[in-house]
C-alpha cells in the first residue's frame, strides 16, 4: 500500500497473492488492506486536502505534475506494459497501447487546466455588482477501478481528480493491482505531495465498501459491474456523496448489407466485428458482443467471421504472435461456460468455440483460457443477449429494416457503446443519432479520445469520464456575488 507518501504493510499484516492468468502461477504478493487501512488512507488524503499544498497549487503547477507523470510513463513504457500484460493476461501490444493512452490522458488534463481563467463572470445587470462562478475541487476522492483495464481506468480517474485539485485514495481490483503500484510511484517521482495520492490493495468487501461509506470521503468514482456499482451507490447515499459510476454494457454492432457490397467493405466489417468481440478476450465493458447483421448478408458474414475466429491465436500475452490471452480467473471461465451452455439450451447455434482449448487447439497448456466463440440464431429473449458476459463470446441477431435494427440495438437495459457499419453516410449518421448509447462508432469499433466524454445511458452508469465533463465530475461549482456598493435595503420598516 501507499499512504501519506510511504509504503505500508496492512495493519493486520495480511497479504494476498496475485496470479498470472496464463498459467496460474504467483506473480507477486501485495498487502491485503482492511477497514483500518482504509481509514488511515482517507485520513491521509483528508489532511492533504485540508492542510496540504495540492488544492492551493495554481493550475500551472498542477499541470506540471501531470505532464511530468506523462513523461515518466513514456520513459517506463516497456516495464509498465509488461507488468500489465502479465497481470491481466492481455497481449503485450495492447498493454503498450494502454500505457500510451494513459500518458495521453495525463497530458490532456494538464493542457486543459494549465491556462484556465479564474472564473466565469456573470452579468448581474448592474455595475454595482460583481458576480463570478468558480470551480473548486470536490475534496477527498475514492477511486475504485476494475481488473480488466487497471492502469487505464486509474488514469481516467486520477488525472482529472488531480487536475481539479483533489486528493485521492485509489483501490484497484485485488486481482490486478500491480500497474497501479507502479503508477503511484511515478506520481511521487513527478512531484505529487505526500498524502495527495494514496493506494490501498485489497478487496471490494470490505475495503471498497468502507471507502464508499466513509464520512471523510467527498466523492466516489467506481468502474465495475452493475451489482457492485449499486452497492457503492447505496453506501455513498448515506452521506450524500458525489458519485460517478461506469457499470458496463451490452453493446450492439449493427452491420448493414451495403457495408458488405464491396470486397474491401466486407473484409472491413468482418475485421471490426472480430475486434469488437475478441480484443482482450471480450473482457471489455464496451465489447461489441452483440452482432446485429442484415439478414440478406448474414450467412456469408457469419461464415467468414467463424472462419476467422477459429484462427485466432491464443496464448500468453507476452509471447510473440499471440492475438488473444486468457480470462482473468477460473471463475470467469466457469461463468462464460454457463452463459454458452444456457444459450445453446435456448436454441442458439454454435458456429465455433464453445469450450476450453484442448490438445489440438494450439499453445495454451494450463491457464484460464476459453476459445473464441460465435453463437448464431440468437434472439432478444435469451439471457446471453441481455446480460454482460465478459468473455470471448459473440452472439448473432438479424434484422430486415432500419427500424428493426434500431429496436434491437436499443433493446437493452445498458447503453454504454454501439456501432453501425454502412456505406450510406446519411443512413449511418441517422442510425447513430437514434442509438441510445453513450458512444457510437460509425464504420469503426473501440477507439476513444481523451478529449471526448465516455460513459453510458441507463444501467451503464451515471456521470462521464474523459473530456471536459470528466474534469467537471471532480469539481464543485460556486457562485460568488459581490455587492460593490453595499447599503441598507430598507426591506423591513422597523
N, C-alpha and C positions, 0 to 999 in steps of 0.2 A: 504494500500500500504506500501511498504518498500523501502525507498530511503535514501541512504547515511547512513545506519545504524539506521534509525529511522522510526517508524510507522508514517504514514501521512494520513490525510484525502485528498479527492480530492480537487483541487484548488478551484473549484466552489461549493464544499460541496455536490456534487451528491453522491447518494448511490443506490445500486442495491440489490434486494432480491435474494437469492439463494434458490431454491426449491428442496424438496425431490421428486424424480420422482415416488416413490412408492405410494404416496397419494396426492401430490401437495402442501403439507404444506410448510411453510417457515422454512428453516434450519438456515439461518443466513442472515445478511446484510453485505455487503462489500462496500468499496469505489468504486465509478464509475469514473475511470480516464478519462481524456480528453487529447487533444493535449498539453495543457500547462504542464500537469503532465508528459507526455511522454518526453517533452523537459527537464524537471527537472531531470528525471531519467537518461536520456542519458548524461546530463551534469555531474551528479554524477559519472557515470561509466567512463566518459571521464577523469575526474580529477583523479579518482582512477587508471586509466591505465597510464596516462601521468606523474603523480607525486606521486602515491601511492606505497606502498611496494610490492603489489602482483606480478606484472610482473617480478620484480627483485628477488623474493623469489627463492632460489635454489630448484631444483626438489624434494629433500628430504623434504623440508619444505612444499611444495605444497602437496606432497603425505601424509604428516602427517595430514593435514586438511581434505583431502578426506577420509583417513582411520578413523579419528575421527568421521566424518559425518556418515560413515557406522555403527560405533558402536552406535551412538545415534539413528539411525534408528532402529537398533535391540532392543535397550532399550525401545523405544516408539512404538514398532510394533503394539500392540493392539489398542492403541489410534489412530494411523495414519490409520490403516486398517479400523477401524470403521468409521472414517471420510470419507475415500474414498468410502466405501460401501454405506453409506447414501447419499453421494453427487452424485455418478454416477449411483446407483441402482444395481451395480454388487454384487455378493454374497460375504459374509464376507470371505469365504475360498479363493476366487480368489483375494480379496483385500490383504489378508495376503501374498499370493504368490507374488503379486506386490511389497509389501514392501521388501520382501526377495530379489527379483530380483534387486530392486533399490539399496539396500545395496551392493549386489554383483557387480553392475556396478561401484559404487564408489570405492570399494576395488580393482577391476580390473585395473582401471585407476591409482590408487595410485601405484600399483605394476609395471605398465607399464612404468611410468616416474621416479620412485624413483631412479634408478641407471643408468639413461641414460648417455651416453657419451656426451662430449661437442660438438661433430660434427663428420661428416664423412670426413676423409682425402681423398683427390683425388690425384692420381698420375699425376702430370703435366709433367712428362718426363724429369725433370731437378732437380738437387739437389739445385739449386739456387732459387727454387720457393716452397713456402708452400701454398697449396690450400685446403680449407676446406668448406664443405657445412653444414650450421647450420639451425636450425628451430626456428623461433620466433613466439610469439603469434600474431594472426591476429589483435587484438585490442579490440574494444567495440563490443560485440555480442548481437544482438536482437534475443531472443529465443521465438518463438511463438508456443504454444502447443495446442492440441485438447482436446475435452471434454471426450473422451472415456477412455483414459489412462493418466489422467493429471499428476499423480505422476511419473509414469514410463517414459513418454515422456520427462518430465522436467529433470529427472536424465540422460537420454540418451544424453541430450544436455549439461547440467550443468557440469557433471563430466569431460568429455573431454575438455570442454571450460576452466575450471579452471585448469585442469592438464597441459594444454598448456600455462597457464599464462595470460589468457584473463580476462577481466571484462565483466559483462553481465547485461542486462535488460530482465527479464522474463515476458512474458504476457501469462498467461493461458487463456483458454476459459472462457468467462464470465459465462458459465453455471456451471462449476465445478472448482472453484478456491481454495477450502478450503485446500486441501492437499498441494498445493504449498505454502500457507501461513505458514503451519507448517514446510515445508522443509526449507524455508528461515530462520526461527527462529533457526533451528538446525545448519545451516551453520554458523550463527553468534556465536552460542554456541561452535562450533568446532574451532573457531578462524579465520574465514574469515574476513579480514579487512573491515571496513566500506566503502561502495561505490563499493566494488568489485562485490557484488551481489545485485541487485535491483529488485523489484517486482511491476508490475502495474496490478491491477484488473480492467478490462474494456473491451469493445467490440472490435472486429476486425476493425470496422469502427466507430470512426476514429483512435483508439489507435494503432492497428496493422499496419494500413496504414501509420501512421506517423512514426512509427519505421522503416518500410521498406524503406521509402523515406528519412529518416533523414541523413543529411550530416555528423553528428557526429558518425554514426554507420558504422563499417567496414565490418560486416558480418551479414547476416540474415539466421537463420535456422528455417524452418517452417514445421510443420506437420499438415495436414488437407486435405480438399477437393481440387479437381482439379481446380474448378473455383476460389476459394480464392487463391490457390497457384500461378496461372498465374498472378493474380493481384499483389501479392507480388513480383514475378519475374519482372514484368513490372516496379513497383515502384523502386525496387532496381537497375534496369538497368540504371536509370538516373544518378546515382553516381558510377556506375560500381562496386558495392559491390560484395563480395563473397556471393554466395547463396548456400544453401543446402535445397532441397525440397523433402519431402516424401508425396505423394499425393494419397495414397490409392491403391486399386487393385480390380480386378475381377477374383478371384483366383480359378483355376481348381483343382479338386481332382479326379484323374484318377484311377479307380479300374478295374484291370484285373480279368478275371474269375478264373485264377489259384490261386489268393489270397483267394478265397472263396471255394477252393476244400475240405478243412477240416472243421469240425465244429468250431474249435478254430480260424482258419483263417477267416471264415465267420463272426464270432462274433466280431473279432478284427476289421475287415474292417468296419462293421456297426457302431461299437462303435466310431471309429475315424471319420467317416462321421458325426455323431451326434456332436462330439466335434468341428469339423471343422466349422460347420454351426451355432451352437446354443450357444456356450460359449459367455457370456456377451450379450445374446440376438442378436447375429450376429453383434453387433456394434464393429467390429474389422476390421482394414484395411486389415489384412491377412486372413479374414474369408474364409473358403472353401465353398463358396455359390454355386459353380457350381460342382455338382456331375456328372462325366462322366464315366459311367459304361459299361462294355462289355455287348453286347446285350443278350448273352446267359444266363446271371445271373440277368438281370435287374428286371424281375418280382419278383423273390424271394427276391432280395436285397431290392427293394423298399417296398415290403410288410412288411418286418421286420423293416426297417427304419421307416416306417409310424407308426407301432405299438409302437415302442419305443418313437417316437416323441410325440405321444398322451399322454404318461405317464410322460412327463417332468413336474416337479412340479414348478409352477410359484408362486411368492410372493415377499415380501420384502427381500432384500438380507441379512439382518441381522437375519432373522428368521431361526430356525433350520429346516433342511431338504429341504430348498428351493434350486432348481437347476438352476433357470433362473429368473432374475429380470425384471424390467420394461425397456422400452425405455426411452431415456433421456428427451423427451419433447412431448407435444401434437402434435407439428408439425412433429416430427419423426414418430409418429403413423399414421398420415394422409398420409405422404409420402409413408410409407410401404403399406397402404391400396390401394393407387393409383397404385403402381407397381403391386400388386397382381391382381387388377381388370383389368389392361391393359394386363397382361399375359393371363388371362382367356379369354379375348376377342380375343386374338391372337391364341387361341387353346390349351393352357396348360390345364392339367387335375389336379384338386385339389384332393390330397390324404388326407390331414388333415390340420387343422388350417384355415387360410384364413380370420380371423376376430379377433375382440377384444374378450376377455373372457366374457362369460355370466354367469348367475346364477348357472348353472350346471357344471361349469368348474373348481371349486376349490376356493382357498383362496382369490385371488385378489378382492378387493372391493374398487373401485376407483383407482387412479393412471393411469399410461400411459403404459398399457400392451398390448401385441399382442401375439396371440397363435403361437407356433412353427408351421411352415407351410412347406409342401412338395408339389411341383408342378412338375408333371410328364409330359412326352412327350413334352419337350421344345426343341427349335431349335435356331440356331445362329442368326436368323433374329429378334428374339424377343428383345424388349427393356430391359426386365428384365435379359437377358443373357449378355447384353453389358454394362449396367450401374450399378454402385455401389449402393446397397440398404441401407446398414447399418440397417438391421432389421433381425428378425429370420425367414428367408425365404431361402429354399434350392430348387434349380432347378435341374432337372434330364435330362441329354442327354445320348445318347448311341452311341457306336462305334462297329465295327467288326474287324478292323485291327490296328496294331501298328501305321501305318502312319495316319490313320484316327483319332486315339486318340491324336496323337501329333498335328495334324492340328486343331482339336477342341480346345485343351488346349492353343495353341498359337494364336488362333483367337480372340485376344483382343487387345485394344489399351494400356492396362495396362500390367504390368509384375512384380508384387511385389513378389508373392509366389505361390507355387503349390505343389502338392504331387502326388506320384504314389505308388499304392499298387500292389505288385506282389510277388508270391512265387519264381519266377525265378530271382535270383540275377543279372544275366547278363542282362536280359531284363530290370529290374528296373533301373539299372545304365545306360543302353543305353538310356532309355527314359528320365531319369533325365538330361543327357547330351544334349538332344535335346530341352528341355523346355526352353523358353526364359523368365525366371523369376529369380529374384534376390536371392530367397531362394527356394530350392526344398527339400522336405522331402521324404524319402523312408520308407514306412510302418510305418508312424507316421504323426502327424499333430500338428502344433503350437509351439513346443519347439524352443527356441533360446538360444544362448550363448553370454554373454557379450564380449567374446574374438573373436567372428565371426561376420563379417560385415553383416549389414542389410540395404536393400534398393532395389530399383526396376529398371527394364528396362522401356523404352517407357514413357508413361504418368504417370507412378508411381513415377516419380521424377528424381532428379539429386543428385549425391553425395551418401555417405554412412554414416550410424551411426554404433556405436559399433566397436570393433576390432581396430587394428592399423590404419585402414583407417578412422575410426571415430575420432581419435585424429588428423590425418593429415588434416581433414577438417578445424580445428581451428588454423591452422598454416600457416605462410608464410615461404617459403624456400629462403635462401640467400646463395650466393656463395661469399666467401672471398678469394681473390687471393693476395698473398703477395710475392713481389719480394724481396728476401733476399740480393741481391747484385745489387742495382739499379745503372744504368749507362746510359749515353746518348745513344739514339738509332741510331742517325745519319740518320734518315729516310729522312729528308729534307736537301738538300745540303747546303742551305744558313745559 
